[in-house]
Amino acid sequence: MILSHAIHSRLVGPGLAVLLVMGLAACGGPPKWVEKGSGAFNEKDSKAFYGVGAVAGVRNAPLAWDTAENRGRAEIAKTFETYTGYLMRDYAASTTAGDFSRNTEEQNVERAIKTITTTTLSGVRKIDQYMDSKTNTYYVLTKLSLEDMKNNLEQAKELNAQVRDYVRRNADRLFERLEKEEEKRGVR
């Protein structure tokens, strides 16, 4: 009886545990931060910049986690410095031939957008991760606290003293202004 119970426990136990874990994962859904996305947020009296990185369709799990984390860092970097070049070309023509009974029209619209972000950020940390098994999408949440960002400014050699002092003096005010703008747009 004891031997039979031990064999039964070994066979049923792991299977039951897997079903239980799968059931819990299915009920939970993605964490709130996945849907909230990237931005500057005031969480529990801690002002910080958050980046949500995601990658889908990568079968190599370590590579997928690294890619999602790097994309989360890039989301934070875009908050600080982004160059966007935009070009739109629009061509339209209408040609009427001979007796004005035949008309030919043509048009062509092209749009090109190039966005570049280059910045060095110290103190960005991965704070959470989530894998959506239905879509094979890996998500990583990264964070740069406002205090770490201010400390980075102290060490930034690229910025001259005037710019560094201005940013340090106005960082809190600008952060609050960004929060108000996001609230107006319903981004919370």
C-alpha positions as CSV (number, residue, x, y, z in Angstrom):
1,M,0.0,0.0,0.0
2,I,2.8,2.4,0.9
3,L,4.7,1.5,-2.2
4,S,1.6,1.9,-4.4
5,H,0.9,5.3,-2.8
6,A,4.5,6.5,-3.4
7,I,4.3,5.5,-7.1
8,H,0.8,7.1,-7.4
9,S,2.2,10.3,-5.8
10,R,5.1,10.4,-8.2
11,L,3.0,10.0,-11.2
12,V,0.0,12.2,-10.3
13,G,1.9,14.8,-8.2
14,P,4.0,16.4,-11.0
15,G,1.1,16.2,-13.5
16,L,-1.2,17.8,-11.1
17,A,1.3,20.5,-10.3
18,V,1.8,21.3,-14.0
19,L,-2.0,21.6,-14.5
20,L,-2.3,23.8,-11.4
21,V,0.5,26.2,-12.6
22,M,-1.0,26.3,-16.1
23,G,-4.4,27.1,-14.7
24,L,-3.0,29.9,-12.5
25,A,-1.1,31.4,-15.4
26,A,-4.2,31.3,-17.6
27,C,-6.3,33.1,-15.0
28,G,-3.8,35.8,-14.2
29,G,-3.2,37.3,-17.6
30,P,-0.4,39.8,-18.3
31,P,0.8,42.1,-15.5
32,K,-0.6,45.6,-15.6
33,W,2.7,47.1,-16.7
34,V,2.5,45.3,-20.0
35,E,-0.6,47.2,-20.9
36,K,0.5,50.5,-19.2
37,G,3.6,50.6,-21.4
38,S,6.6,52.9,-21.2
39,G,6.8,56.4,-19.7
40,A,7.5,58.5,-16.7
41,F,5.4,57.5,-13.7
42,N,5.2,58.4,-10.0
43,E,4.8,55.0,-8.3
44,K,4.5,54.9,-4.5
45,D,6.3,58.3,-4.1
46,S,9.1,57.1,-6.3
47,K,9.4,59.1,-9.6
48,A,11.0,57.0,-12.3
49,F,11.2,56.3,-16.0
50,Y,9.9,52.9,-17.1
51,G,10.5,51.0,-20.4
52,V,8.6,48.0,-21.6
53,G,10.5,46.0,-24.1
54,A,9.0,43.1,-26.1
55,V,10.0,40.5,-28.7
56,A,7.8,37.9,-30.3
57,G,8.6,34.8,-32.3
58,V,12.1,34.2,-31.0
59,R,12.5,30.5,-29.9
60,N,15.8,31.0,-28.1
61,A,14.6,32.0,-24.6
62,P,17.9,33.6,-23.4
63,L,18.1,35.7,-26.6
64,A,14.5,36.7,-26.3
65,W,14.9,37.9,-22.7
66,D,18.0,39.9,-23.6
67,T,16.3,41.4,-26.7
68,A,13.3,42.4,-24.7
69,E,15.4,43.9,-21.9
70,N,17.5,45.9,-24.5
71,R,14.3,47.2,-26.1
72,G,13.0,48.2,-22.6
73,R,16.3,50.2,-22.1
74,A,15.8,51.8,-25.6
75,E,12.3,52.9,-24.6
76,I,13.7,54.8,-21.6
77,A,16.5,56.3,-23.8
78,K,13.8,57.6,-26.3
79,T,12.4,59.6,-23.4
80,F,15.6,61.6,-23.2
81,E,16.9,62.1,-26.7
82,T,15.3,61.2,-30.0
83,Y,16.1,62.7,-33.4
84,T,13.3,62.2,-36.0
85,G,13.8,63.0,-39.6
86,Y,10.6,63.2,-41.7
87,L,10.2,63.4,-45.4
88,M,7.0,63.4,-47.4
89,R,6.8,63.7,-51.2
90,D,3.5,64.1,-52.9
91,Y,3.0,64.1,-56.7
92,A,-0.2,64.5,-58.6
93,A,-0.9,65.0,-62.3
94,S,-4.0,65.3,-64.5
95,T,-3.5,65.2,-68.3
96,T,-6.2,65.8,-70.9
97,A,-5.5,64.8,-74.5
98,G,-6.9,66.0,-77.8
99,D,-10.6,66.7,-77.8
100,F,-10.8,66.7,-74.0
101,S,-12.7,63.4,-73.9
102,R,-9.9,61.4,-72.4
103,N,-8.3,62.2,-69.1
104,T,-5.4,60.5,-67.4
105,E,-4.7,61.0,-63.7
106,E,-1.8,59.8,-61.6
107,Q,-0.6,60.4,-58.2
108,N,2.2,59.2,-56.0
109,V,2.7,59.8,-52.2
110,E,5.8,58.7,-50.4
111,R,6.6,59.0,-46.7
112,A,9.9,58.3,-44.9
113,I,10.5,58.6,-41.2
114,K,13.9,57.9,-39.6
115,T,14.2,57.9,-35.8
116,I,17.5,57.8,-34.0
117,T,18.2,57.6,-30.3
118,T,21.7,57.7,-28.9
119,T,22.3,58.2,-25.2
120,T,24.2,56.6,-22.4
121,L,22.1,55.7,-19.4
122,S,23.6,54.3,-16.1
123,G,21.3,52.8,-13.5
124,V,18.7,51.3,-15.7
125,R,17.6,48.0,-14.1
126,K,15.4,45.1,-15.2
127,I,12.7,44.9,-12.5
128,D,10.2,42.4,-13.9
129,Q,9.6,40.0,-16.8
130,Y,6.7,38.2,-18.3
131,M,6.3,35.6,-21.1
132,D,2.9,35.3,-22.9
133,S,2.9,31.7,-24.0
134,K,-0.1,32.2,-26.3
135,T,1.7,34.7,-28.5
136,N,5.3,33.6,-27.7
137,T,6.0,37.2,-26.7
138,Y,8.6,38.0,-24.0
139,Y,8.2,41.3,-22.1
140,V,10.7,43.0,-19.8
141,L,10.1,46.0,-17.6
142,T,13.1,48.3,-17.0
143,K,13.4,51.2,-14.6
144,L,15.6,54.3,-14.2
145,S,14.8,56.3,-11.0
146,L,14.7,60.0,-11.2
147,E,17.4,60.1,-8.5
148,D,19.7,57.8,-10.6
149,M,19.0,60.1,-13.6
150,K,20.1,63.1,-11.6
151,N,23.2,61.3,-10.4
152,N,24.0,60.5,-14.0
153,L,24.0,64.1,-14.8
154,E,26.6,64.7,-12.1
155,Q,28.9,62.3,-14.0
156,A,28.1,63.4,-17.5
157,K,31.2,64.8,-19.1
158,E,29.4,65.5,-22.5
159,L,27.1,68.1,-21.0
160,N,28.6,71.5,-20.2
161,A,28.1,72.9,-16.7
162,Q,25.3,75.2,-17.7
163,V,23.1,72.5,-19.3
164,R,23.8,70.1,-16.4
165,D,22.8,72.7,-13.8
166,Y,19.6,73.7,-15.7
167,V,18.5,70.1,-16.0
168,R,19.2,69.3,-12.4
169,R,17.3,72.4,-11.2
170,N,14.3,71.7,-13.4
171,A,14.1,67.9,-13.4
172,D,11.4,67.7,-10.8
173,R,9.3,70.5,-12.4
174,L,9.6,69.0,-15.8
175,F,8.7,65.5,-14.6
176,E,5.5,66.9,-13.0
177,R,4.7,68.8,-16.1
178,L,5.0,65.6,-18.1
179,E,2.7,63.8,-15.7
180,K,0.1,66.5,-16.1
181,E,0.2,66.3,-19.9
182,E,-0.2,62.5,-19.7
183,E,-3.2,62.9,-17.4
184,K,-4.8,65.3,-19.9
185,R,-4.4,62.7,-22.6
186,G,-5.6,59.8,-20.4
187,V,-2.3,58.0,-20.4
188,R,-2.3,56.6,-16.9
